[in-house]
């Protein structure tokens, strides 16, 4: 199952596509059959779209060939994009599976601790109410301070409420799971590129100095990314 963006260079798309186009032009049925098998996404619908492209536009030479190539390329990209989305949903489900529910039982009063009147608006969160009015609260305080007989001793014993909380249980998992989750999210990939740009601009990061091996590798990949963006935008 695909877990990252489709890479035509990695799947040797250009060579397979060029072979298929050449087989179409020569009319060699045996070669055309093998070349078609090498591009398994060439369904009847894709072929109909491919041959329905109109002829060259005089203002943009090669437009027909470019549009036909794009039709075949998209036929390979779409199934892999769908697979990436499924992988993204699975990653989210794994995060939910690492969450457990913890139940805590608390006891709340339903009657005033001094006069026995019914308490109004009892809430399951926050500090529980004990007295029905400020007057009862003050009177109970005065009773306790004066050590009077029958002074109220507060006990919360009458009502039982269940409060459900959730906490995330962190379980060890391969770092590759994090990488796959980022590759399955376009916004996260952009965030990685932006963060990498900031790190390169930080001159205290010696790993990105020009004399380091990482610098050459990063420069190569950035140039490839720039070429791909220019090709995608149609800018020569």
C-alpha positions in Angstrom: 0.0 0.0 0.0 1.3 3.5 -0.9 2.2 5.6 2.0 3.6 8.7 0.3 3.1 10.8 -2.8 3.4 9.1 -6.2 6.9 9.6 -7.6 7.1 9.1 -11.4 10.9 8.8 -11.3 10.8 6.1 -8.6 8.3 4.0 -10.6 10.2 4.6 -13.9 7.0 6.1 -15.4 8.8 8.0 -18.2 10.5 4.9 -19.6 7.3 2.9 -19.5 5.3 5.6 -21.0 7.9 6.3 -23.8 7.9 2.5 -24.6 4.1 2.5 -24.8 3.9 5.6 -27.1 6.6 4.1 -29.4 4.7 0.8 -29.6 1.6 2.8 -30.6 3.5 4.5 -33.4 5.1 1.4 -34.8 2.0 -0.8 -34.5 3.9 -3.8 -33.2 1.1 -5.7 -31.4 3.3 -7.9 -29.3 5.4 -4.9 -28.1 2.2 -2.9 -27.5 0.7 -5.6 -25.4 3.8 -5.8 -23.2 4.0 -2.0 -22.9 0.4 -1.8 -22.0 0.8 -4.4 -19.3 3.6 -2.3 -17.8 1.1 0.5 -17.3 -1.7 -1.4 -15.5 -3.9 1.7 -15.1 -4.6 2.0 -18.8 -8.3 1.2 -18.7 -10.8 1.8 -21.4 -11.8 5.1 -19.9 -8.2 6.3 -19.8 -7.6 5.3 -23.4 -10.8 7.1 -24.5 -9.6 10.3 -22.9 -6.1 9.8 -24.3 -7.2 9.5 -28.0 -9.9 12.2 -27.6 -7.3 15.0 -27.1 -7.4 17.4 -30.0 -4.5 18.2 -32.3 -1.6 20.6 -31.6 -2.3 24.2 -31.0 -0.1 26.4 -33.1 0.6 28.8 -30.2 1.7 26.0 -27.9 3.6 23.3 -29.8 3.5 19.9 -28.2 0.4 20.7 -26.1 -1.4 17.5 -27.4 1.5 15.3 -26.3 1.7 17.0 -23.0 -2.0 16.6 -22.3 -1.9 12.9 -23.3 1.1 12.2 -21.1 -0.7 13.9 -18.2 -3.8 11.7 -18.7 -1.7 8.6 -18.4 0.2 10.0 -15.4 -3.0 10.9 -13.5 -4.3 7.3 -14.1 -1.4 6.1 -12.0 -1.5 8.9 -9.4 -5.2 8.6 -8.5 -5.2 5.0 -7.1 -2.1 5.8 -5.0 -3.7 9.0 -3.7 -6.7 7.0 -2.6 -4.4 4.5 -0.9 -2.6 7.4 0.9 -6.0 8.7 2.2 -6.9 5.2 3.5 -3.5 5.1 5.3 -4.1 8.5 6.8 -7.5 7.3 8.2 -5.8 4.2 9.6 -3.1 6.3 11.3 -5.9 8.4 13.0 -7.6 5.3 14.1 -4.4 4.0 15.7 -4.1 7.3 17.7 -7.7 6.8 18.9 -6.9 3.2 19.9 -4.2 4.5 22.2 -6.8 6.5 24.1 -8.4 4.9 27.2 -11.4 6.0 29.2 -11.1 6.3 33.0 -14.2 6.5 35.2 -14.1 8.3 38.6 -17.1 8.3 41.0 -17.8 11.2 43.2 -20.5 11.8 45.8 -22.6 15.0 45.8 -25.1 16.3 48.3 -28.8 16.9 47.4 -29.9 18.5 50.6 -28.7 21.5 52.6 -26.3 20.4 55.4 -28.0 22.7 57.9 -31.7 23.1 57.2 -32.3 20.0 55.1 -33.8 21.9 52.2 -33.3 20.7 48.7 -30.2 22.1 46.9 -30.9 23.7 43.5 -28.7 23.5 40.4 -26.4 20.8 41.7 -23.5 20.4 39.2 -21.2 17.4 38.8 -18.1 19.5 38.3 -16.4 22.1 40.5 -16.6 22.5 44.3 -19.9 20.9 45.4 -22.6 23.0 47.0 -23.3 22.1 50.7 -25.7 24.9 51.8 -28.9 26.1 50.1 -28.3 29.8 50.8 -25.5 32.0 52.0 -27.5 32.5 55.2 -27.3 28.8 56.0 -23.6 28.8 55.3 -23.0 31.7 57.7 -25.3 30.2 60.4 -23.4 26.9 60.2 -20.1 28.7 60.5 -21.3 30.6 63.6 -22.5 27.4 65.2 -19.2 25.7 64.7 -17.3 28.7 65.9 -19.4 29.0 69.1 -19.2 25.2 69.7 -22.9 25.0 69.9 -24.7 21.8 70.3 -26.0 20.4 67.0 -23.3 22.2 65.0 -23.3 20.9 61.4 -20.6 18.5 60.4 -20.6 18.4 56.6 -20.7 15.0 54.9 -21.3 14.4 51.2 -23.1 11.0 51.1 -26.4 11.3 49.2 -25.8 11.5 45.5 -23.5 9.5 43.2 -22.4 10.9 39.9 -20.0 9.3 37.4 -17.5 11.5 35.7 -15.8 10.1 32.6 -12.4 11.4 31.6 -10.1 10.5 28.8 -6.3 10.4 28.9 -4.0 9.3 26.1 -1.8 6.3 26.7 1.5 6.8 24.9 2.7 3.5 23.6 6.1 2.9 21.8 5.7 2.9 18.1 8.2 2.9 15.2 9.4 6.3 14.0 8.3 5.2 10.5 4.7 5.5 11.6 5.2 9.2 12.3 6.9 9.6 8.9 4.1 7.9 7.1 1.5 10.1 8.9 3.3 13.2 7.7 3.7 11.9 4.2 -0.1 11.2 4.1 -0.9 14.8 4.9 -0.1 17.6 2.4 -0.3 20.4 5.1 2.1 18.5 7.3 4.6 18.1 4.4 4.5 21.8 3.8 5.1 22.5 7.5 8.2 20.2 7.3 9.6 22.1 4.3 9.0 25.4 6.1 10.7 24.1 9.3 13.7 22.8 7.2 14.0 26.2 5.6 14.2 27.9 9.0 16.9 25.4 10.2 19.0 26.0 7.1 18.9 29.8 7.8 20.1 29.2 11.3 23.9 29.4 11.0 24.4 27.7 14.4 23.3 24.5 12.7 26.6 23.1 11.6 25.0 20.1 9.9 23.8 22.4 7.1 27.2 24.0 6.4 28.4 23.7 2.7 31.3 21.4 3.7 28.9 18.8 5.1 27.5 15.8 3.2 24.0 16.7 4.2 24.3 20.1 2.4 25.0 18.5 -1.0 22.2 16.0 -0.6 19.7 18.7 0.5 20.7 21.0 -2.4 20.2 18.1 -4.9 16.7 17.4 -3.6 15.8 21.1 -3.6 16.8 21.4 -7.2 14.7 18.4 -8.1 11.7 19.8 -6.2 12.1 23.2 -8.1 12.3 21.4 -11.5 9.2 19.4 -10.6 7.3 22.5 -9.6 8.3 24.3 -12.8 7.3 21.4 -14.9 3.9 21.2 -13.1 3.3 24.8 -13.7 4.2 24.6 -17.4 7.1 27.1 -17.0 10.1 26.2 -19.1 
